[in-house]
Structures are given as structure tokens and as C-alpha cells.
Amino acid sequence: MAHRAVDAVLGSRYPAPLEATQAAAQVASAPDEPCGPRAKSFVACMTDEANGGELEACRYYLDSLQACRRQSAGGGSEMQ
């Protein structure tokens, strides 16, 4: 149930690669976004030719970004 609530706020935990990259680029471009550095790392990974745009190759960065957004949205507390 908690995962559904998180998905409703942040979107699916398993977004399509292009959608995830676009969403992260939007977060990274917001000057007051606390998760901007993590979003930039994810976008850089996804656009790196060595990774071929494969989401699984960048899973660490996506998970880190989503954890940051959960913490930001929840005031720093995390429920699962």
C-alpha cells in the first residue's frame, strides 16, 4: 500500500527509460530542487553512450534519486 502512495506522488518506480530521463532532466534543471545533483547523475548515466540508454545500467542513480525525492516529499521520514 505504501508503494502505491509513493507511486502516486513520484510516479512509477519502474518508469520507461526515456520518461525517466526526461523527468530527471526537469528535476535537475530546477534551481531549488534538493535532489538536483542526483538527477544530474542519473541523466548523465542514461545519456552516456557506454550505457546505451539502458535503465538497468543506471539503476543505482535512479534508486538514489527516488529515495531523495521520497525523503523530500515526506519531510525526511521514510515509511515502507
C-alpha positions in Angstrom: 0.0 0.0 0.0 2.8 2.4 0.8 4.4 1.7 -2.6 1.1 2.7 -4.3 1.1 6.0 -2.4 4.7 6.7 -3.4 4.0 5.8 -7.0 1.0 8.2 -7.0 3.3 11.1 -5.8 6.5 10.3 -7.6 5.3 8.2 -10.5 6.1 4.5 -11.1 9.2 3.0 -9.6 9.8 1.5 -12.9 9.5 4.3 -15.5 10.3 3.8 -19.2 13.9 4.9 -19.8 13.0 8.0 -21.9 10.4 9.1 -19.5 12.7 8.7 -16.5 15.5 10.6 -18.2 13.1 13.4 -19.1 11.7 13.6 -15.6 15.2 13.6 -14.1 16.3 16.4 -16.5 13.4 18.5 -15.3 14.3 17.9 -11.7 17.9 18.7 -12.4 17.1 22.0 -14.1 15.1 23.3 -11.2 17.4 25.6 -9.2 15.8 24.9 -5.8 15.4 21.2 -6.3 17.2 19.4 -3.4 17.6 16.2 -5.5 19.1 18.1 -8.5 22.6 16.6 -8.2 21.2 13.1 -8.1 19.0 13.8 -11.1 22.0 15.1 -13.0 24.0 11.9 -12.2 21.1 9.8 -13.5 20.7 11.8 -16.7 24.5 11.7 -17.3 24.4 7.9 -16.9 21.4 7.5 -19.2 23.0 9.6 -21.9 26.4 8.0 -21.6 26.9 6.0 -24.8 28.8 3.3 -22.8 25.5 2.5 -21.1 23.4 2.5 -24.3 20.5 4.2 -22.5 19.8 1.1 -20.5 17.8 1.8 -17.4 19.3 -1.2 -15.6 22.8 0.1 -16.1 21.8 3.3 -14.3 19.5 1.7 -11.7 21.8 2.9 -8.8 21.3 6.5 -9.8 17.6 6.1 -10.4 17.1 4.5 -7.0 19.2 7.2 -5.3 17.1 9.9 -7.0 13.8 8.3 -6.0 15.0 7.8 -2.4 15.9 11.5 -2.3 12.5 12.5 -3.6 10.7 10.3 -1.1 12.6 11.9 1.7 12.0 15.4 0.4 8.3 14.7 0.0 7.9 13.0 3.3 9.8 15.6 5.3 12.8 13.3 5.8 11.0 10.3 7.1 10.6 7.1 5.1 7.8 4.6 5.5 7.6 1.2 3.9 
